[in-house]
Amino acid sequence: MMITYRSRFLTRAEVWFDNQPTVSPKPVDWILYHQRSRPVPGAKSRGFYTLLIDLSLSQEQLLAALSEDTAYKIRRARERDKIICECCDPHDKSVMNRFEQMYKTFAAMKGLPTLNRARLQSLAAAGLLDMSVAKDAQGNVLVYHANYRDSSRATQLELPSLYRALSESAARNFSGRASRYLTWSDILRYKKAGIKSFDFGGWHPGSDPEMLSINDFKRGFGGQVVREYQCEQILTLKGRVVLSVAKLLSRAKSVQSGRHDPIASPEGEFPRVEVSVAME
């Protein structure tokens, strides 16, 4: 299945995994292919690593694959912290408003671009967006999950939380346990729905300390690291011009700030950029 939406000056399409693009009712300037098993012929491609969990395993096997630390924090979140995990309706405007509000604070702390709400709404309209939330016993939101989900695979997209805004160690630890419990709740829910695999949305193959800490969070759930491909196919002259200019501006900004990211995209999603998770 393919989704299309307006992104700045261009009409963008996205295709996930090894699905094929469909005919769009309006002209598409460029297509992003997420996490292909092999490069798309004629497209610009880059390697992308992620962590996959096989949901055909029994619940007992999935539980056994958890690290001792992760299993303990999930139990504590459920039994002592009384964390509540719920599904959200992505078609409900009020849900999306609350999600976006938390994302704004989260993105400001992380230096991330603003939320691409049009993208999420397109995923929701296509029945491909799954949203869940973890709350404390008083009903206060701790973390949201927005995941892509089709009939065979679910993958994490955006995981905003206020973890970084918390100054006290105990509060940060509490939030970290809630994040683990919500991830585990998602995994079990997807297994029950017959989905074949759960995807953590990325795995950092480099040496950045913060990203390696996120790897540690993910590794606590077991799974296997796999290499896939992010592909970009520009279809129109307008697309080539706009994206070329945007990339030059992005590169100049990186040089000016003293930060050079050789794989950065002006749209922020080629290749996919991992989002932070709350860690204890």
Secondary structure as the mmCIF struct_conf table of DSSP 4:
data_model
#
loop_
_struct_conf.conf_type_id
_struct_conf.id
_struct_conf.beg_label_comp_id
_struct_conf.beg_label_asym_id
_struct_conf.beg_label_seq_id
_struct_conf.end_label_comp_id
_struct_conf.end_label_asym_id
_struct_conf.end_label_seq_id
STRN STRN1 MET A 2 SER A 7
TURN_TY1_P TURN_TY1_P1 ARG A 8 PHE A 9
STRN STRN2 LEU A 10 TRP A 16
TURN_TY1_P TURN_TY1_P2 PHE A 17 ASP A 18
BEND BEND1 PRO A 25 LYS A 26
BEND BEND2 ASP A 29 ASP A 29
STRN STRN3 TRP A 30 ARG A 36
BEND BEND3 SER A 37 ARG A 38
HELX_LH_PP_P HELX_LH_PP_P1 PRO A 39 VAL A 40
TURN_TY1_P TURN_TY1_P3 PRO A 41 GLY A 42
BEND BEND4 ALA A 43 ALA A 43
STRN STRN4 LYS A 44 ASP A 54
TURN_TY1_P TURN_TY1_P4 LEU A 55 SER A 56
BEND BEND5 LEU A 57 LEU A 57
HELX_RH_AL_P HELX_RH_AL_P1 GLN A 59 ALA A 65
BEND BEND6 LEU A 66 LEU A 66
HELX_RH_AL_P HELX_RH_AL_P2 GLU A 68 GLU A 79
TURN_TY1_P TURN_TY1_P5 ARG A 80 ARG A 80
BEND BEND7 ASP A 81 ASP A 81
STRN STRN5 ILE A 84 CYS A 88
TURN_TY1_P TURN_TY1_P6 PRO A 90 HIS A 91
HELX_RH_AL_P HELX_RH_AL_P3 LYS A 93 LYS A 110
TURN_TY1_P TURN_TY1_P7 GLY A 111 GLY A 111
HELX_LH_PP_P HELX_LH_PP_P2 LEU A 112 LEU A 115
HELX_RH_AL_P HELX_RH_AL_P4 ARG A 117 ALA A 125
TURN_TY1_P TURN_TY1_P8 ALA A 126 GLY A 127
STRN STRN6 LEU A 129 LYS A 135
TURN_TY1_P TURN_TY1_P9 ALA A 137 GLN A 138
STRN STRN7 VAL A 141 ARG A 149
BEND BEND8 SER A 151 SER A 152
STRN STRN8 ARG A 153 GLU A 158
STRN STRN9 SER A 161 SER A 161
BEND BEND9 LEU A 162 LEU A 162
HELX_RH_3T_P HELX_RH_3T_P1 TYR A 163 ALA A 165
BEND BEND10 GLU A 168 GLU A 168
HELX_RH_AL_P HELX_RH_AL_P5 SER A 169 LYS A 192
TURN_TY1_P TURN_TY1_P10 ALA A 193 GLY A 194
STRN STRN10 SER A 197 ASP A 199
BEND BEND11 GLY A 201 GLY A 201
BEND BEND12 GLY A 206 GLY A 206
HELX_RH_AL_P HELX_RH_AL_P6 PRO A 209 ARG A 219
TURN_TY1_P TURN_TY1_P11 GLY A 220 PHE A 221
STRN STRN11 GLN A 224 ILE A 234
BEND BEND13 THR A 236 THR A 236
HELX_RH_AL_P HELX_RH_AL_P7 LEU A 237 SER A 257
TURN_TY1_P TURN_TY1_P12 GLY A 258 GLY A 258
TURN_TY1_P TURN_TY1_P13 PRO A 262 ILE A 263
TURN_TY1_P TURN_TY1_P14 PRO A 266 GLU A 267
BEND BEND14 GLY A 268 GLY A 268
BEND BEND15 PHE A 270 PRO A 271
HELX_LH_PP_P HELX_LH_PP_P3 ARG A 272 GLU A 274
#
